[in-house]
Amino acid sequence: MAEQQQHHSIIKTLRHPDLLAQAEALRPALHRQPVSPVALVDGRGQVIGQPADLARREFGPGEEVILDFGTHCVGRLSLRAVAVGSPPDAPAHLHFTFGEIIDEVVESLADYDGWLSTSWFQQQDLYLDVLPAEIALPRRYCCRYVKIRVVATSRKYRLRLESPCLTTETSADGREVATPAIADPLLRQIDAVSVLTLKNCMQEVFEDGPKRDRRLWLGDLRLQARVNYATFANQALVRRCLMLFAGVTREDGMVAANVFIQPEVIADDTYLFDYSLFFVATLADYVAATDDEETLQALWPTAWRQVELALARLDSRGIVQDSDSWWSFIDWHEQLNKQAASQGVLIYALERAHTLAGRIAPARQAELAATLARLRAATLAHLWDEAQGFFTSGAARQVSSASQVWLLLAEVGDAAFRRRLLTQLRERPPAIGMRTPYMVHHYVEALLQHGERQAAVAEIKGYWGEMVARGADTFWELFDPANPDYSPYGSRLINSYCHAWSCTPAWLIRTFQL
Amino acid sequence: MAEQQQHHSIIKTLRHPDLLAQAEALRPALHRQPVSPVALVDGRGQVIGQPADLARREFGPGEEVILDFGTHCVGRLSLRAVAVGSPPDAPAHLHFTFGEIIDEVVESLADYDGWLSTSWFQQQDLYLDVLPAEIALPRRYCCRYVKIRVVATSRKYRLRLESPCLTTETSADGREVATPAIADPLLRQIDAVSVLTLKNCMQEVFEDGPKRDRRLWLGDLRLQARVNYATFANQALVRRCLMLFAGVTREDGMVAANVFIQPEVIADDTYLFDYSLFFVATLADYVAATDDEETLQALWPTAWRQVELALARLDSRGIVQDSDSWWSFIDWHEQLNKQAASQGVLIYALERAHTLAGRIAPARQAELAATLARLRAATLAHLWDEAQGFFTSGAARQVSSASQVWLLLAEVGDAAFRRRLLTQLRERPPAIGMRTPYMVHHYVEALLQHGERQAAVAEIKGYWGEMVARGADTFWELFDPANPDYSPYGSRLINSYCHAWSCTPAWLIRTFQL
């Protein structure tokens, strides 16, 4: 995710050194693995040569090659450049372009006019003063494809490029992955792509996307952590990430939507209603997966503070107050009103707080149960539109998929009511639909929560399976089958093609044994 | 100098490990000095701000600044980049352009279409993943001006650029420079610019130009060494450079026109008649300056071999055989025929060999004296054109300034003859004139050798003084007052503006006490 609208000149934050020290102690080791290209490819990704052919080519100015590393990788590139001909009498100038998808290394980036920074385009110019040169590029890149263009040599020599190698990095230990028996071949394939997606996002924190934003976001963390429990089981990394969020909060105790970890841990100045509540949900999932009482003790005050802050946003009716600002995320959708879905997230999170309170703060349980009942009743009373058969959101009483999905996950209304709503949602999908794998995940989860296994499998196959059919090595941040060029940022080239919030099928498939 | 035409697929060379080991033992330490900018300037180099203003500016995408370091520097750039605003949520992308002259950082390099490599343009892109960042650029640059362009940040932050510093590098020890009393203020200024030019070319070897080619050429070395004796007196560096040339020769013993020292010492595959003879002249100057018998012993065989190889090029008349290939350098001039000037260089070098033989190989002296007499007579008999009053060169009997200058330095003809020729040369300059400071130097040396002090001073002031008037901090590789855009490479932007062969006024002024 990339935040769009929140700009705050000064937000005071509180640092909690004990939590930050625990987070630091949990910094994971990175596992490194050298990967060689599997082919030389053309601008459509079609194989035009074998890796061994590379060392036989001699590159003059303007000549280029595209290496295909076979699948999505996160790592550091090294290679050797050797002069051929007369002694190299001028520096060699090389330009590297990295692509998660082939289009990134082929299409012109100069035409980009979006609102995200062009600095996300993965490029590097290198000038080699001495040849032969052992090249080790200075940054971590995220790619399947690497285009190397020899911009300049001199008239007296050409360049050979030898032994390109990506040394991949991840904190996921592949030896520990559970590999369940999945009967359906497409689901098996989707599961594998999900696992690789998670693996490549697992670095010193759970990153949202290793290309972009390379950052720990709470909305992504919650989903990654769940997939992690079902796969790599790196529980310490989840603990570390929760400590990081709790370690730097806003002055009033609110956790940020994301944190930066370099050069030191700081909270971003983006605060989102739904994301802060996901701190509670992520902690509840963690405790359920680990029984780690010590961490619960350390983080319950932070979790409880999110509940208090969220409840303060309720109006007198018991409905979350809406706003024109970018106050809650829910989905990438410019027209989407966030009120009803945020009401759903609140109830969903309060349910998890209620469970946690049972272990650590029994006195809060009755209070939470009462609040839950009041909020569910208020939601039905004020947001439900019987004539339309949908929940509405905001002053304009907007009907969206997101509102229905989150109020389903929040279990508002009885089981029969919710099943009717699910049917209605499938048969008459609202005009304001779902834009991201993140939102589609919650829809599928709602289907499974209400026993709709077939529909859930169809949705997973239709959506994530379609990405696989289109060649995805890892799952994409954004995918709208009806509009493959969709990007909220101004160009699909700046979209992330390995994105944490898209890796959930492995959890869905494994948890619900699909 | 940059070679243009020699391409050899395989030239066998001989390595002389003892000489190379001596050269390696003489590798100089580099003196480093931090230099801060003196001003912020506009695209014409006019001051628009003070260095302290820099830290008060905040740069957004597309914004740039030009730093003026006050004079020509060779060194490594460091600075600090600090984010201002929200936490930096995207990498910062900076572009650096370095210019010895202001035009290099202002004019578009994309339009360049010359035959030298674009890799000589001094540029660097940097991507900063973590801010604040202590930046240390990876290469040595050559500049007075540095343009820093902030290509991209994000919408949430801007950049402050703090503490730019060039850590200059040279093997010249400024504390050892002799500073003679020079009465004439313009000559004093020219001397100072010459000394800085030499200083900035003195690195691990005497480089021809620290921007381009950054390499040890024999034609440049001979002149640098002379200026060095009159200034920094770093005799060990001259010795090292002579050892390098003698350390790797062509199979037949010819020294290369230039050598590379990284990653190991190799001879370039360019061999030039005049440059190989300058090995003899440079050794003779070195011995005269140092009385270093040991080095003479070690290098005399190499020097003598150059004499033998050059004499083998004589035709039956005793005239150097001409060729259409790029066999001798003399000057950058496409129309220039090199025969007569090369004949002059040969005689000039044989005179120095004769002197050296007096110390180390007395048996050779008589042989050399006889050869010198034969060559001078042959030159007068076959190249002198009495009707025109000039020496001619080549089958087309071309009249050029270079031919006259080199045959004057070779002292062909008696003193009265040579004075008439000098007068003729000044009053009726040939259409094929002089293009480089390198050639103009030899003309001025010829004037001084024949007692024409006033004319020599006028020439120095008119030529090097005009560079000073046009703002030169160091002397340029190429300067044609009638055609300021002159470049043999396709663009004056790729010319070197600190060039060894242009630093000779300090030697002329000091040696002849002008």
Chai-1 contact restraints between the chains, C-beta under 6 A:
chainA,res_idxA,chainB,res_idxB,connection_type,confidence,min_distance_angstrom,max_distance_angstrom,comment,restraint_id
A,S86,B,D269,contact,1.0,0.0,6.0,A-B,restraint_1
A,P87,B,F260,contact,1.0,0.0,6.0,A-B,restraint_2
A,P87,B,I266,contact,1.0,0.0,6.0,A-B,restraint_3
A,P87,B,D268,contact,1.0,0.0,6.0,A-B,restraint_4
A,A90,B,S117,contact,1.0,0.0,6.0,A-B,restraint_5
A,A90,B,S119,contact,1.0,0.0,6.0,A-B,restraint_6
A,P91,B,S119,contact,1.0,0.0,6.0,A-B,restraint_7
A,H93,B,S119,contact,1.0,0.0,6.0,A-B,restraint_8
A,S117,B,A90,contact,1.0,0.0,6.0,A-B,restraint_9
A,S117,B,A152,contact,1.0,0.0,6.0,A-B,restraint_10
A,S117,B,S154,contact,1.0,0.0,6.0,A-B,restraint_11
A,T118,B,A152,contact,1.0,0.0,6.0,A-B,restraint_12
A,S119,B,A90,contact,1.0,0.0,6.0,A-B,restraint_13
A,S119,B,P91,contact,1.0,0.0,6.0,A-B,restraint_14
A,S119,B,H93,contact,1.0,0.0,6.0,A-B,restraint_15
A,S119,B,A152,contact,1.0,0.0,6.0,A-B,restraint_16
A,D125,B,D125,contact,1.0,0.0,6.0,A-B,restraint_17
A,V130,B,Q262,contact,1.0,0.0,6.0,A-B,restraint_18
A,V130,B,P263,contact,1.0,0.0,6.0,A-B,restraint_19
A,A152,B,S117,contact,1.0,0.0,6.0,A-B,restraint_20
A,A152,B,T118,contact,1.0,0.0,6.0,A-B,restraint_21
A,A152,B,S119,contact,1.0,0.0,6.0,A-B,restraint_22
A,S154,B,S117,contact,1.0,0.0,6.0,A-B,restraint_23
A,F260,B,P87,contact,1.0,0.0,6.0,A-B,restraint_24
A,Q262,B,V130,contact,1.0,0.0,6.0,A-B,restraint_25
A,P263,B,V130,contact,1.0,0.0,6.0,A-B,restraint_26
A,I266,B,P87,contact,1.0,0.0,6.0,A-B,restraint_27
A,D268,B,P87,contact,1.0,0.0,6.0,A-B,restraint_28
A,D269,B,S86,contact,1.0,0.0,6.0,A-B,restraint_29
